[in-house]
Amino acid sequence: MAAGIIYDGFPSMEEIKEANGWPDEERFLKGPVAVVECVQQIPCNPCESACPFHAIHIGEPITNTPKVDKETCIGCGMCVAACPGLAIFLVDKSYSETEATVSFPFEYDPLPEPGAEVDALSRGGEYVCKGHVVKVMNPKKNDHTPVVTLAIPKEYADTVRTMRRLKLPEEHEGFRPVEPEGPLDDDVIVCRCEEITAGEIRKAIRKYHATTVTEVKRRVRAGMGLCQGRTCGKLVSRIIAEETGKKMSEIQGSTDRPPVRPVTFGELAEDGEDQEG
């Protein structure tokens, strides 16, 4: 039976090892090390520049999958919050004789408290074991991406990659719509692909009179990244509604045009030369 990110929505161990490599057990036992689980060839490299020790390599083209130099990596964790795809984890199998720690991005409220017992989950969101929270890192430089460190039985270190959200509704209740607490701060990044803030979107609306998602997109590039607005489109509509007084249902969305693979002008020029030759 076929398995992997295309079929399941999360990568298989075989895909991860082929695309990114995997530390051997000797390296795991030396201390924390970054484990990259980014298996798709997409134009993305914040992890490479985020590493102060240059332990993550992507190179050219930018669609290469990241590789970690296991000996250069000291397990500082700077790459975990920097990854837009939330696909980097810090694993420390030297934590104790019986336990390992896994550090992962966790962009859900409320955040757990250190010492709390939580449900540790797999890549697919399935329950694996109980774990306890060692620490929660959420400095300003993480840009609203807290990193939770969880201690778990050592045998599950290769499997656990997140934790169950806190204060979930009971099964019979289902999910309830969450009302926004108020306008987003101007410095909050709305479009992560293009790094466009809420303040820039408001400027497009107030100064350049954008009233649709497409008009905002044309003025400040929100929604022009790889996801083509699938991630930020709703937030852009919400800001337009707040600024114009319109209902969300009245705001016109944009057309999704995802690229199959980015092509440089150099590649096009080379193709042209080949054809002429």
N, C-alpha and C positions, 0 to 999 in steps of 0.2 A: 504494500500500500504506500502511495506517495506521501511524503512528509516534507515539511520545511516551510519557509516563510510564505511562499506562494499559496500553499494549500492550507496552512494552519494559522497564518497571521503572525507567527513568531519563528525565529530560525531554529533549525535542528543543530545538534552538536556537530554533525558532519559538515554542515554549511559553515559554521563558525570557524572550525579548525582549518578548513580549506581557504576561507576568505581572509581570516585575521591571524591564524596561528593560535597556539595554546601553550601556556607555561608548563614545563615539566614539574613533577612533584618536588624535585630538589629545589627548584626556584620558589615554588609555593611555600615551602617550609622555611625559607630565608626571611620571610616577612611579606607585608602587603605588596601586591602587584596589580597593575591595571589589566583588566580582561575586556577586550573590545569585542562586541557582538554585532558589528555593522557589516552585513553580508551583501548588500546591494550596491551596485556601482552607480552612485549618485554624486553630483558636484557639491562636495561638502568637505571642509578641512579645518574647522575651528579647533578640533582636538590637537592638531599638529602644532598650531601656534600657541595653544594654551599650555603646553608642556614646557616648563622652564628648563628641563634637562634634555630636550630634543629627543625624547625616547619614542615618540610616535611619528611614523613616517607614512606619507601619502605620495608626495612627489608629483610628477607629471605623467599622465593627465590627472586633473583634479578628481576624476571619477574612480581612481584607484581606491581599493578598500584599505583602511588603516592597518598598519602592522606595528606591533610594540616590540621594542628592543628590551627583552626581559631583564637583561643585566644592567642596562642604563636606568630603567624605571626603578624609582625608590618608593613608589606607592604613596606619593603626596596627595593624590586625588584631585588635582586641579582640572583634569580632563573630564571628570564625572559630570560636573555641573555645566561644563562648556559644551558638551555634545547636544546639538539641537534635537537629535533623534532619541535621546535618553538611552543610548545603547552602550554605555561604558560603565563598568562596575569595578570596584576595588575588592579583591579577595585576599584575606589573610588567614592562612592555615596554621600559622605559628602562634595564634592567639593564646591557646592553652592546649593541654594534652587531649582534651575531649571536645573542645569547641573551636570553631572558626568564625571569622566575621565577614560579612558581605556588606559593602557600602553601595547604595543605589540612589538615584534621583527619585524624589517623591513629591510631586506637585499637587497634593491634595490637602484640603483642610478638613478637620484639624490635624496638626502635626502631633506625633506621639511624644510623650515625655520620656526622658532617659530613665531606664529601669522598668518600664512598662513591658508586660508580656503581650505579644501580638501573634497573629497567625502569619507564618512565613509561607510565601507562595512561589510557584515555579514561573518560568517564562510565559507559560500559557495561562497563568492566573489560577492554577490549581493548588489546593492546600498540600503542603509538604510536611510541616512540623511546627511546633511552637518555637518562638525565639524571644529574646529580650533585647530591648533597645539599649545600645551602649552610649550613643550620642546622636545629636541632631545638629548639623551644620547648616546655617542659613545666613551667612554674611552678605553684605550689600553686593560684593563682587560676584556672588553666585547668580545675580539677576533673577531673583524670585524662583530659583530652583534649589530647594533644600536638599541636602544629602543626609540620608538616614543610615546609620551603621547598626547592623543587627548581629547579635551573637546567636549561633545555631549549632547543633551537633555537627561535628566535623565531616561526617559522611554525606551531608547534604550541601556542602559548599559549592559543588559544581551545578547544583540544581536550583537553589533558592536565588531569586533575583528581585523580589519585591515583598511587600506585606499587604495584608488586607486593609482596606480603608476603614477608618474608625467611624463610629456612629452611623453605620449603614442602616437603612430601614429594615424592618422584619420582612421575611419572605412574603407574607400575605399583604403587606402594605404597598409594595412596589415603590418606584422612585417618584418623588414629588418635584415639580418645577421649583428651581431655586431663583428667588428674586434677587437681582443685583443689589449690592449694598450701597451703591452710589457710583458716580462717574470714576473711571480709571484715572489715576494720576498721569500727568503729561509724560513722565519719563518711563512709563510701562511700555515694553515692546509688545505690540499687537501682531505685527507680521514678522515672525521669526526668520523666515527665509531671507527677507530683504532688510531686516532690522529696522523696521519703521515703527515709531512710537505713537502713542495716542495723541501726543501734542502735535506731531506732524500731520496726522489725519485731521485734527481739529483746524489746523491752519489751512489745509486744503478746502475745508468746508467754509470757514469764515472768510478767508482772503480770496480764494479762487472759486468760491460759490459751487463747489461740488455737492450734488444732492443724490447721487447714486453710487453704488459700489464701484461701478466701472469708471465713473468720473474721478473718484478718489484714486483708483488704480492708475489712471493716466497721469495724474498730477504728482503723486508721491511714490508710485511703484508698489504700494501695498497689494499683495495678491499676484505679483508677477514672478514669484519664485517657483521652486519646483512643485509645491503642492497646489499652485494656481488658485489660491484663496480658500482651499478646503479647510484650512486651519483657522485663518483669520477672518473669513468672510462674515461670519455671524457677529464678531466683535466690531467690525467696520460698520455693519448695518446698525448695531446698537448705538455707536457713537453718532452716526448720522441722525438717528431717531432722537437722541438726547439734544443734539444741536439744532435740529429743524422743527421739532415738535411733531413729526410724522409718526405714524404707527409702523411697527416693524414690517407688517404685511404690505405696507404701501411702498416700501423701499425696493427699488429694482436691483437685483443681483447682477453678477457678471457671468460671462461664459467661461467654463473651465477648458483650458487647452494645454493639457500636460505634455511636456516634451518627452519623446522616447529616449533621446540621448542628446546632450548638448553638442553642437558642432562649431568649431572655431572657424574664423575667416581663413586661417592658414590651411586648414583641411580642405575647405572649398576651393581655394586657389590651387592647391596641389592636384585636386581632382580635375580642375580645368586644364592644367598643364598636361596631365596624363591623356586627356581626351584629344587635345590638340596634337600631342605627339603621335 
